[in-house]
């Protein structure tokens, strides 16, 4: 349900300029009468509300916004190196993991298993665990930096 | 945006924006804080120079989002607006609109205020609230029905007295 003259009624309530035809329409249109009742009540209340107004001058708001903008720019600038370090850490970890699993020849494994009692499987497990920890650490660093 | 343009936008929008937030939140102190935060966000968004007509829905959108955030966090659950000192009640209507606003849902308050106090069209309300413009008509219709019913109840109660 909508009356075509509703917007005119709202405007007239706002600026007080009622034409005779609009007044006449108001007498016969239930929807517009309802609109006028609500609009007049709310408008009167808005005028009252503005009496409680205590706003700072525009210049102060402008300066505060400029300070906030500068602060955010500094935060952004400081965040970038951490992001780069985190990303490089992830790349390093992935490369190291792949290298550890597929590229190290058996002879090199033996160097790492110098202590007696350690097997090749233990050495590989150590490589994998350290890589996982490095990846997890890099992820935490990236997430914390983003936050 | 240069400072001169901002001053013009501030002069044209600060009062209605404050009244909107104050009546929706029911607290003038919250309105003072949120108005400043709204302009801060508006300025830090690094927008190009815009006309007052373009800036107004954008500012109301920021304010609406800030209010929604407060409600989502459970703040402003109590309506603690003080009585206006030195202001006499409207003797013609004798209707306390603050009571009415308190009984309405936040979204109903927003829609009614934007439509009837700010005189915004449905598309402007959509821009200011983030709702779809097609749903504004029906939501506004329901809000108006509810507000009218509450106003009629109050009028009847006053006549009986």
Interface residues (C-beta under 8 A of the other chain):
Chain A: X1 X2 X7 X10 X11 X13 X14 X34 X35 X37 X38 X39 X40 X41 X42 X43 X44 X45 X46 X48 X49 X50 X51 X52 X53 X54 X55 X56 X58 X59 X61 X62 X64 X65 X66 X68 X69 X72
Chain B: X3 X6 X7 X10 X11 X14 X15 X16 X18 X19 X22 X23 X28 X32 X35 X36 X39 X40 X42 X43 X44 X46 X84 X87 X90 X93 X95 X97 X98 X100 X101 X112 X113 X115 X116 X117 X119 X121 X137 X141 X144 X147 X148 X151
